[in-house]
Amino acid sequence: MGRKVAVAPSEAPAPAPASVAEPSVLGRKIAQTATSYVGTPYRYGGEDPGRGFDCSGLAFYIFGRYGYSLPRRAREQSQSGHWVSRKDLAPGDLVFFRLSGKTNWHVGIFIGDGRFVHAPRRGRRVEIQRMDNSYYRTRYYTARRVIDGG
């Protein structure tokens, strides 16, 4: 004895949201842009490709190219956007590591397939690293999604 009720178009249910792990078009562009800077020298305090990048400067610069204003320091960047679980990482997400003590934070840009781009340290260049690398796996702290949608 169920009744069928017609739903007016304006009352139609919204489509189900995409999976949290589904990469957005913009997230993929950010990841692709990050990989284009592989080989750029590390420079403490650096935030442009001509002079080099430190880890947070790389994220600051790349997201800025897409109109997103991130804080300049990794610790403050870790409060941007919203939390995302490690299993739901998508290209363009920021991944954070605690390297030593309470003050030494590190950030990279997740590019998919368990990899991220980052500016590691003095004497090195921007590189692609695996999330399951023994060094970074044990120091992983959190991830943040700054962008949403397509």
C-alpha positions in Angstrom: 0.0 0.0 0.0 2.9 2.3 -0.6 2.2 5.6 -2.2 4.4 7.0 -4.9 5.1 10.6 -4.5 6.3 12.8 -7.4 9.2 14.9 -6.6 9.4 18.3 -8.1 12.6 19.0 -10.0 13.7 21.6 -7.4 13.2 19.1 -4.7 15.1 16.3 -6.4 17.9 14.8 -4.2 21.3 16.1 -5.0 23.7 13.6 -6.6 25.9 11.7 -4.2 29.2 13.5 -3.6 32.3 12.1 -5.2 34.5 9.8 -3.2 36.8 11.8 -0.9 39.8 10.0 -2.6 38.7 11.0 -6.1 41.1 13.5 -7.4 39.8 16.8 -8.6 40.9 18.3 -11.9 42.5 21.2 -9.9 44.2 18.7 -7.6 45.8 16.9 -10.5 46.9 20.3 -12.0 48.6 21.2 -8.7 50.3 17.8 -8.6 51.5 18.2 -12.2 52.8 21.7 -11.5 54.6 20.4 -8.4 56.4 17.7 -10.5 57.5 20.4 -13.0 59.7 21.9 -10.2 61.6 18.6 -9.5 65.3 19.5 -9.7 64.9 23.0 -8.4 67.5 23.7 -5.7 66.6 23.8 -2.0 66.9 27.2 -0.5 66.0 27.9 3.1 63.3 30.6 3.0 62.9 30.2 -0.7 59.6 30.6 -2.4 60.2 31.0 -6.1 61.8 28.8 -8.8 64.4 31.3 -9.7 66.0 31.3 -6.2 64.9 27.9 -5.0 62.4 26.5 -2.5 62.2 25.2 1.0 59.4 22.8 1.7 56.7 25.3 2.7 57.8 27.8 0.1 57.2 25.2 -2.6 53.6 24.6 -1.4 53.1 28.4 -0.9 54.3 29.1 -4.4 52.4 26.4 -6.2 49.1 26.9 -4.4 49.5 30.7 -5.0 49.7 30.1 -8.7 46.2 28.7 -8.5 44.8 31.5 -6.3 45.1 29.9 -2.9 46.8 31.8 -0.2 48.6 29.5 2.2 50.5 30.5 5.3 54.2 30.6 4.7 55.3 28.1 7.3 54.7 24.4 7.3 53.3 24.3 10.8 50.7 26.9 9.9 49.9 25.3 6.6 49.0 22.1 8.5 45.9 24.0 9.8 44.8 25.0 6.3 41.8 23.4 4.5 40.5 20.3 6.2 41.9 17.0 7.5 42.0 14.0 5.2 42.9 10.5 6.2 46.1 8.9 4.8 44.0 6.3 2.9 41.9 9.0 1.2 44.8 11.1 -0.1 44.3 12.6 -3.5 46.6 14.5 -5.8 47.0 18.1 -4.6 46.7 17.3 -0.9 49.3 18.5 1.5 51.1 15.9 3.5 52.9 16.8 6.7 55.8 15.2 8.7 57.3 15.8 12.1 61.0 15.4 11.6 62.3 16.1 15.1 61.0 17.7 18.2 57.9 19.8 18.3 59.1 22.6 16.0 60.6 20.9 12.9 57.7 20.4 10.5 57.9 19.3 6.9 55.4 19.5 4.0 55.0 17.9 0.6 52.4 17.9 -2.1 50.8 14.5 -2.7 50.9 13.5 -6.4 49.2 10.1 -6.4 50.4 6.5 -6.4 51.8 6.8 -2.9 54.2 9.6 -3.9 54.8 13.3 -2.9 56.9 16.2 -4.2 58.9 18.1 -1.6 62.0 20.3 -1.1 64.0 18.0 1.3 66.9 20.0 2.8 70.0 22.1 2.2 72.2 20.6 -0.5 69.4 18.7 -2.2 66.8 19.5 -4.9 63.1 19.3 -5.1 62.3 15.6 -5.6 59.6 13.0 -5.7 59.5 10.7 -2.7 57.4 7.7 -1.7 55.1 7.9 1.3 56.2 4.4 2.3 59.9 5.4 2.4 61.2 4.2 5.7 62.2 7.7 6.8 59.0 9.5 5.9 56.6 6.6 6.8 57.6 6.8 10.5 57.4 10.6 10.6 54.1 11.1 8.8 51.8 13.4 10.9 48.7 14.5 9.0 47.3 15.6 5.6 45.1 18.5 4.6 42.9 19.1 1.6 43.0 22.8 0.7 41.0 22.5 -2.5 37.7 20.8 -3.2 35.7 20.0 -6.3 36.7 20.1 -9.9 
